[in-house]
Amino acid sequence: MATTRKKFVVCIRNKGYEVALEPRKIYQVIPDAEAARHEQLRVIDESGEDYLYPESYFAPITLPQSLRRAVLAAA
């Protein structure tokens, strides 16, 4: 069985989404090919739900395994 590795980004901008996104915070990305075609990312935001945001508001990051586990456990 294939597993999909969870991807994470850090918020680098939140103009217009101040309530939903916090700069410098790590967010989990939900794969969405249609959103990607429109330069959008689907992330789990402050509401705990997944929504689309401009891709340019985030930078991709790679977390060390111990930090990945901690971030996923905190969700």
DAVENCOR-V741488 format. One record per residue. RES is the residue in three letters. D_CENTER is the distance of its C-alpha to the mean C-alpha in Angstrom with 2 decimals. Layout:
BEGIN
res:RES d_center:D_CENTER
res:RES d_center:D_CENTER
END
This chain:
BEGIN
res:MET d_center:24.66
res:ALA d_center:21.63
res:THR d_center:18.34
res:THR d_center:14.92
res:ARG d_center:13.11
res:LYS d_center:9.64
res:LYS d_center:7.24
res:PHE d_center:5.09
res:VAL d_center:4.72
res:VAL d_center:6.90
res:CYS d_center:7.84
res:ILE d_center:11.26
res:ARG d_center:12.59
res:ASN d_center:12.76
res:LYS d_center:16.16
res:GLY d_center:16.87
res:TYR d_center:13.97
res:GLU d_center:15.32
res:VAL d_center:15.40
res:ALA d_center:11.89
res:LEU d_center:9.95
res:GLU d_center:11.30
res:PRO d_center:11.85
res:ARG d_center:11.51
res:LYS d_center:9.18
res:ILE d_center:6.62
res:TYR d_center:3.41
res:GLN d_center:3.55
res:VAL d_center:3.73
res:ILE d_center:7.17
res:PRO d_center:9.79
res:ASP d_center:11.67
res:ALA d_center:14.46
res:GLU d_center:15.94
res:ALA d_center:12.99
res:ALA d_center:12.83
res:ARG d_center:16.57
res:HIS d_center:16.10
res:GLU d_center:13.66
res:GLN d_center:10.89
res:LEU d_center:7.31
res:ARG d_center:6.85
res:VAL d_center:4.09
res:ILE d_center:6.08
res:ASP d_center:7.56
res:GLU d_center:10.76
res:SER d_center:12.84
res:GLY d_center:11.40
res:GLU d_center:11.19
res:ASP d_center:8.92
res:TYR d_center:9.64
res:LEU d_center:9.76
res:TYR d_center:9.36
res:PRO d_center:11.05
res:GLU d_center:9.63
res:SER d_center:11.83
res:TYR d_center:10.02
res:PHE d_center:7.63
res:ALA d_center:9.08
res:PRO d_center:8.41
res:ILE d_center:9.71
res:THR d_center:11.92
res:LEU d_center:12.68
res:PRO d_center:16.30
res:GLN d_center:17.07
res:SER d_center:18.28
res:LEU d_center:15.20
res:ARG d_center:13.01
res:ARG d_center:15.56
res:ALA d_center:15.54
res:VAL d_center:11.84
res:LEU d_center:12.13
res:ALA d_center:15.49
res:ALA d_center:14.44
res:ALA d_center:12.24
END
